[in-house]
Amino acid sequence: MRTEQTTVTDIEIIEDFSATARCDEGFLRLRRLRCRNRRADGTTSPVYRVDVVDRPRLDAVAVLVYRRGASGLEVLTRQNLRPAAYFRKGKEMVVPDPVSYLLVEELVAGVMEVEDKGEEGLRRRAVEEVREEAGYEVRPEEIRLLGGAFFVAPGILSEKVFPTAVDVTGKPAHEPRGDGSPLEEGTRLRWRPLPEVLAACRRGEVPDAKLEIAITRLLAEQP
């Protein structure tokens, strides 16, 4: 995985083939539906349109990787290329936003695979993501489940995110192997004090809701 050795300065759009692409192909699947509500008294609402975005595999796991340092808990974050956030630039916004989201600071996360079933599969996927994205070897039984899964944008996205955490205090770090995607070019790993990250989330400097939710739930479980 290429991290600090590569500095990405821009993402260039080579082709926008939105007008000719099918909705049911690609990494995300867009379903354009006409729906109506059925009511308890037997009547129905007027027909209305709904757009639903699915992944080929519906759900994802998020892993808060943390360790105990001299000053307390520290959290591992990743700055990743995020084209959807980056391409907000130049668009009209309700609240002006001067930030360029070429890299977005997040926690470790990944999409569930076909073989991932139930809690066992959830833990296994978390282990794989920690190895691939953070460079730590952990065991499934070390993965802490942080409550129920949540939707990020239930109005349009069907995906639910399962929040988890793992303590890597004292474990040796290895170079993350990554998945070979160009989207992992320039990825940066960073250890930060937990209170600092939480405050940055709430100020909007770290705009990853998964990270804030995972930290809040971890703190709620601390004795």
Buried (B, 14 or more C-beta within 10 A) or exposed (E): BBBEEEEBEEEEEEEEEEEEEEEEEEEEBBEEEEEEEEEEEEEEEEEEEEEBBBBEEEBBBBBBBBBEEEEEBBBBBBBBBBEEBBEEEEEEEEEEEEEEBBBBBBBBBBBBEEEBEEEEBBBBBBBBBBBBBBBBBBEBEBBBBBEEBBEEEEEEBBBBBBBBBBBBEEBEBEEBEBEEEEBBBBBBBEBBBBBEBBEBBEEEEBBBBBBBBBBEBBEEEEE
